[in-house]
Amino acid sequence: MALTLSNLLFLGAIVCICQHELDAINEGEWRFFFQHISVSDKTAYRIFTALHVLMFAAFFLWYPLQLFQIFVDVFLIFHAGLHYALRNNPHIGFDNAFSWVWILGGAVFGGLHLLTILM
């Protein structure tokens, strides 16, 4: 992958979402997704964490594909909106600037990347 502005913006987006997902594990985000499912907290944590292997594998496998990049960019923008809409949910713990840097950073990098490839 050449060091173009577009590629650097996409890399920024990927770095932000990966860091956010590490923070999500720290913040116990699995509790939001498993709040209506009868499994132990430990099992929910393990499932939530293990599913991230698939996400990271997708990044490594498909990052050069422009359609995948567009999907990731749109997802990151939508993802930030979801976090904003759910910011008062008791099962969402991203109530600090550190967490929001990664959430909003992903959306900003994704949006800028999307602009560079669609223009």
C-alpha positions as CSV (number, residue, x, y, z in Angstrom):
1,M,0.0,0.0,0.0
2,A,1.5,3.3,-1.1
3,L,1.8,6.2,1.3
4,T,-0.9,8.4,-0.3
5,L,-3.1,10.8,1.6
6,S,-6.1,8.5,1.0
7,N,-4.2,5.5,2.4
8,L,-3.0,7.4,5.4
9,L,-6.5,8.6,6.2
10,F,-7.8,5.0,5.9
11,L,-5.0,3.8,8.1
12,G,-6.0,6.5,10.7
13,A,-9.6,5.2,10.5
14,I,-8.5,1.6,11.1
15,V,-6.2,2.5,13.9
16,C,-9.0,4.5,15.6
17,I,-11.6,1.6,15.4
18,C,-9.0,-0.9,16.6
19,Q,-8.2,1.2,19.6
20,H,-11.9,1.8,20.2
21,E,-12.5,-1.9,20.3
22,L,-9.7,-2.4,22.8
23,D,-11.3,0.3,24.9
24,A,-14.7,-1.4,24.4
25,I,-13.3,-4.5,26.0
26,N,-12.0,-2.4,28.9
27,E,-15.4,-0.6,29.2
28,G,-17.4,-3.8,29.2
29,E,-19.3,-3.0,26.1
30,W,-20.4,-6.7,25.8
31,R,-22.9,-6.0,28.6
32,F,-24.9,-3.8,26.1
33,F,-25.0,-6.6,23.5
34,F,-25.7,-9.4,26.0
35,Q,-28.1,-7.6,28.3
36,H,-31.1,-9.6,27.1
37,I,-29.3,-12.9,26.7
38,S,-28.9,-15.4,29.5
39,V,-25.2,-16.0,29.6
40,S,-22.7,-15.3,32.3
41,D,-20.7,-12.0,32.2
42,K,-17.5,-14.1,31.6
43,T,-19.0,-15.9,28.7
44,A,-20.4,-12.7,27.2
45,Y,-16.9,-11.1,27.5
46,R,-15.3,-14.1,25.8
47,I,-17.8,-14.2,22.9
48,F,-17.5,-10.4,22.4
49,T,-13.7,-10.5,22.5
50,A,-13.4,-13.5,20.2
51,L,-15.7,-12.0,17.6
52,H,-13.1,-9.2,17.2
53,V,-10.8,-11.7,15.7
54,L,-13.1,-11.8,12.6
55,M,-13.1,-8.0,12.4
56,F,-9.3,-7.7,12.6
57,A,-8.9,-10.5,10.1
58,A,-11.2,-8.6,7.7
59,F,-9.0,-5.5,8.0
60,F,-5.9,-7.5,7.2
61,L,-7.5,-9.4,4.3
62,W,-9.6,-6.8,2.6
63,Y,-8.0,-3.4,3.4
64,P,-6.8,-2.9,-0.3
65,L,-10.4,-3.3,-1.7
66,Q,-12.0,0.0,-2.3
67,L,-15.5,-1.4,-1.7
68,F,-14.4,-2.6,1.7
69,Q,-12.8,0.8,2.5
70,I,-16.1,2.5,1.6
71,F,-18.0,0.1,3.8
72,V,-15.6,0.8,6.8
73,D,-15.8,4.5,6.2
74,V,-19.6,4.6,6.2
75,F,-19.7,2.2,9.2
76,L,-17.4,4.4,11.2
77,I,-19.6,7.5,10.6
78,F,-22.8,5.5,11.5
79,H,-21.0,4.0,14.5
80,A,-20.1,7.4,15.9
81,G,-23.8,8.4,15.5
82,L,-24.9,5.3,17.3
83,H,-22.6,5.9,20.2
84,Y,-23.8,9.5,20.5
85,A,-27.5,8.3,20.4
86,L,-26.7,5.6,23.1
87,R,-24.5,7.8,25.2
88,N,-26.9,7.7,28.2
89,N,-27.5,3.9,28.1
90,P,-26.3,2.4,31.4
91,H,-24.6,-0.4,29.5
92,I,-22.5,1.9,27.4
93,G,-19.5,3.2,29.4
94,F,-17.8,5.6,27.0
95,D,-18.3,8.7,29.1
96,N,-14.7,10.1,28.9
97,A,-12.6,12.0,26.4
98,F,-10.2,9.2,25.9
99,S,-13.0,6.9,24.5
100,W,-14.5,9.6,22.4
101,V,-11.2,10.4,20.7
102,W,-11.3,7.0,19.2
103,I,-15.0,6.9,18.3
104,L,-15.0,10.4,16.7
105,G,-11.5,10.0,15.3
106,G,-12.6,6.9,13.4
107,A,-15.6,8.8,12.0
108,V,-13.5,11.9,11.0
109,F,-10.7,9.8,9.4
110,G,-13.4,7.6,7.7
111,G,-15.3,10.6,6.4
112,L,-12.2,12.3,5.1
113,H,-11.0,9.1,3.5
114,L,-14.4,8.7,1.9
115,L,-14.2,12.2,0.4
116,T,-10.7,11.4,-1.1
117,I,-11.9,8.3,-2.9
118,L,-15.2,9.6,-4.1
119,M,-13.9,12.9,-5.4
